[in-house]
Amino acid sequence: MTTAPTDLLDRARAWADDDPDEGTRAELLALVEVAGTDPVAAAELADRFDGTLEFGTAGLRGALGAGPNRMNRAVVIRAAAGLAAYLLDQGAGPGDTVVVGYDARYGSETFAADTAAVMTGAGLRAVVLPEPLPTPVLAHAIRRLGCVAGVMVTASHNPPQDNGYKVYLGDGSQIVPPADAEISARIDAVGRVADVARADGWERLGPEVLTDYLDDVAGLVGDGPRDLVTVYTPLHGVGGGTVVEAMRRAGFAAPHVAEAQAEPDPDFPTVAFPNPEEPGAMDLAMALAAEVGADVVVANDPDADRCAVAVPGPHGWRMLRGDEVGALLGDFLLRTGAQGVYASSIVSSSLLGVLAAAHGHPHEETLTGFKWIGRVEGLVYGYEEALGYCVAPHLVKDKDGVSALLRVVELAALLKAEGRTLADRLDEIARGHGLYATDQLSVRVTDLALIAEVMDRLRSRPPASLGGLAVEQVDDLAEGDGGLPPTDGLRFRLAEGARVIVRPSGTEPKVKCYLEVVVPVEADDEGGVDAARISAAGRLDAIRADLSAAAGL
């Protein structure tokens, strides 16, 4: 395309005419004005009207800006109207409550207010959290307040230019099919935004909604040692005040907080990506930990539904992988007698299932995402490798970075009182069950078509071996496997218990490959765990190299 065709310009003008926001309306009209002669502007306009932001199980997520393929007030109002229509069709009526939360990103509070106004206009009761607060506070409030649904305006750990819209139903869990398609169909049926009923009269909740959450999560921590030096970073997000107060209520000393990242800032100025998994994101916190002689570093992503942990080692501080934290928390709960089903996603380590079996507890695998984990019947603990942990599903049926952080700190304090560390406990688990080592190959793309090409290549020409280990079985997850709903992904089962899963990310333009190897450890060999780690690292490197070549990454 060199310049914008007339029909695209007409669609853009019609959208602008129905846009309730002066800023995005002016932005779009300025683009229209030059798109007839400017190829760059024409391409940008075409992208903004290349379909609409797709409403799925993750709700909406995309870059801020004008047009149907961006996050803006018009898109949010339409989404809220579709959700309201779905709730009414499902039997909700006047007086039934929808609770709305929001983070500190650009546009979040406005999108929350628009959602509340649409719900009120539809005859439902809308209540809004009192300030930018963590996602788990919203998820907790749904059941505590007896709501029929909840909406959280957040893009979690996405880049600064993004925002999003996450939907929960009345049981406190995220939506799953077919609810997503049914809501999406009602969004598509919404006419002009100007015709969507919006009304004042929604309520702003008081501080008690946060107090209730804090009381509940602090109550998870049992009696025991509290001597621990902790460093914490909220990564410019909304977790800071909630975490510090939760730790105080649980009896721990205030953490040392990475000052440059302490306050909410939608620009996330100290990190390339506001995701504790990304290289460099935890550097400030780990530097502070070395300075103050901390025992452990804990962190949240910007909406505080994920928890990251770092520990000291012989070569300085290191981030624990999500699977390591998942094993530590699962092992802790199993040792303390927490009864129920232990669950993890198919891309997470298989170690949790081994630990659960050793304690005589059931374990279930689910598809990726807490929309599936949170729905496991009888769940007592669930996690996924992307730093998501549900340690108290009776409180929050979703990943909760605050309650997980408290349990990590509690465990670290208990171990410190015994003269041990989190790293020591991981070694102990490895000696008892073998070393389950995981890694990830994650490639961000600018052209989404490349993701489909990678999946097609691996389906049509699957590798015969990876890292010198024979591929013994290939499962196409799109066809459904092990009783799980179909999903776009491939699982390669390798010799010696190794495993590789490849799938498109559900929230970012990435191909994600999850690698796992299992290395036996001689229980009576003092250096056995270290030797197993060296062996595992070599195996993972070899698998990663072969997989990159096979996938064309």
Secondary structure, 3 states (H helix, E strand, C coil): CCCCCHHHHHHHHHHHHCCCCHHHHHHHHHHHHHHCCCHHHHHHHHHHCCCCCCCECCEEEEEECCCCCCECHHHHHHHHHHHHHHHHHCCCCCCCEEEEEECCCCCHHHHHHHHHHHHHHCCCEEEECCCCCCHHHHHHHHHHCCCCEEEEECCCCCCCCEEEEEEEECCCCECCCCHHHHHHHHHHCCCCHHHCCCCCCCEECCCHHHHHHHHHHHCCCCCCCCCCCEEEECCCCCCHHHHHHHHHHCCCCCCEECHHHCCCCCCCCCCCCCCCCCCCCCHHHHHHHHHHCCCEEEEECCCCCCEEEEEEECCEEEECCHHHHHHHHHHHHHHCCCCCEEEEECCCCCHHHHHHHHCCCCEEEECCCHHHHCCCCCEEEEEECCCEEECCCCCCCCCCHHHHHHHHHHHHHHHHHCCCCHHHHHHHHHHHHCEEEEEEEEEECCCCHHHHHHHHHHHHCCCCEECCEEEEEEEEHHHCECCECCCCCEEEEEHHHCEEEEEECCCCCEEEEEEEEEECCCCCCCCHHHHHHHHHHHHHHHHHHHHHHHHCC
